[in-house]
Amino acid sequence: MVERLWDSMTIVRNYKSLLFGLLSLILSGCAAKEVVVDGSFPEPVIPQLPLTIGVLYTDSFKNHELVDDGSARGEASWRVSTGVAQVEFWSTLLPAAFNNVVYIESIEDLNNYQVDAVFIPSIVDVQYAIPLYTNVKVYELWMRYRLQLAEPEVLMEQASLDIAADDIQAFADWTLSAYGKTPTAFMQSDVDAVNLAAVMALRDAGANFITSFGRVPSVNSWLATTMESE
Amino acid sequence: MRFALPLITILFLCGCVTANVDEMTFDAPTAGIGDGAVVILGRRHAPDYDTEPDFIDCIGDHITRGNSSITVIPERKFVDSLYPWFEPRTAPLGIEGLDRLMTIEPVANKIVDLNLNYMVWVDGRTQDTNSAGTMTCGISPAGGGCFGFGTWGTESDYEATIWNFINNAEVGRMSASTSGQSYMPAVVVPIPLIAPVQDTACQSLGQQLLEYLSAGQ
């Protein structure tokens, strides 16, 4: 009798753990999904422009993240942090594009370095789509940047370098779009696929930047003037 | 005895899991690769699909196994070493685009360093088509299991285009189309019997490329 009771309790215990496991699995599907974008970015193979560029990464750029609360739609929420990868990517791309690149951390840096212009990237929008939303078997990510080139003297007038793009008196101000996608793959999680799509979008941003930089009218005239004088 | 029927069924179904191949070479091989290298790249500019990187690796492995004297540059290594000129946005769609690319000095130098003779572009994909059948799975404190039968079709369709760097010309085109039917019977445990559709396409296209690149050797 005791043995039978013990056996039934074992079954109940196993049943509970099974139920707990199943519930955990179901709930994990509803939990927020976090992606800290991580990838390796190759150095571009391009002719270097003979210019010294200061690069200013604002705090909002360095800490950029996309937050999509899907709870109201009954879907998983997403948090995609791109800031660290953005800094890593642009810090690989820009030294290959320009002869000399310095990173502006403070107003004093603007006095200490002789730069031809200061480049300030900011992220206007990031959107993503997963197969659940689109019925297409690809994960996609779009990014829209606002890129600015400003005279160092203009920035020296600012009280702080953590400035909004709208407050910068830039001589060149243009937008750049980027797109990355990755197909669904067996045993690949949503998080891995969105990370890969983000890495592809960053690579695409670099490709778009390199092929369009000299064609932006305000950049083109600045390049002509600056390179002529040097 | 009680295992005999399922075993016979499985063996019978294994016989059905085949892939049909339809291959075509547009240009006959003229000369082999010599001592140069070849890179095989997948097209990734279509909005709804990418040519699978593992399919590209499979073709490269087939060529290397067939002729160890042919140097196949891995796709990822090539694309990274020439970033950003072979990204989906920038990759040349025609041989004219390659001419333009070669006017960029660092790119031309890199291609010379790689000793590249041929570039092969592969465009296509493998996708599931029709599916039928039902399967029910259950779980209880005593255990779990599935019962039912499922079947689905798979089709692969790939085309390879060969560019010759020495002549700056497109020198060949070949294609492979395969299809097959997969089955999944389930009596307690589901047993997937997968048709090797993509593998067959890889062997077919890989063999055609191998013959092309090995010509005259």
Contacts between the chains, C-beta under 8 A, distances in Angstrom:
chain1	res1	chain2	res2	distance
A	11	B	141	5.1
A	14	B	141	6.4
A	15	B	141	4.7
A	18	B	139	7.4
A	18	B	141	7.4
A	42	B	80	4.0
A	42	B	81	7.1
A	42	B	83	4.2
A	43	B	83	7.3
A	44	B	83	5.4
A	44	B	84	5.6
A	45	B	81	7.3
A	45	B	82	5.6
A	45	B	83	6.5
A	45	B	85	7.0
A	45	B	104	7.9
A	45	B	106	4.7
A	45	B	107	5.7
A	45	B	110	5.6
A	46	B	84	7.9
A	46	B	104	7.3
A	46	B	106	6.4
A	47	B	104	6.8
A	47	B	105	6.4
A	47	B	106	6.2
A	136	B	48	5.4
A	137	B	48	7.9
A	137	B	49	7.7
A	138	B	48	6.7
A	138	B	49	7.4
A	138	B	50	7.5
A	181	B	50	7.3
A	182	B	50	7.3
A	183	B	49	6.5
A	183	B	50	4.9
A	183	B	52	7.3
A	200	B	88	8.0
A	203	B	83	7.2
A	203	B	84	6.8
A	203	B	87	5.7
A	204	B	87	6.1
A	204	B	88	7.0
A	204	B	89	5.6
A	206	B	83	7.3
A	206	B	84	5.3
A	206	B	87	8.0
A	207	B	83	7.9
A	207	B	84	3.7
A	207	B	87	4.3
A	207	B	89	4.7
A	207	B	90	4.9
A	208	B	89	6.3
A	210	B	84	5.6
A	211	B	84	7.7
A	211	B	89	7.6
A	211	B	90	6.3
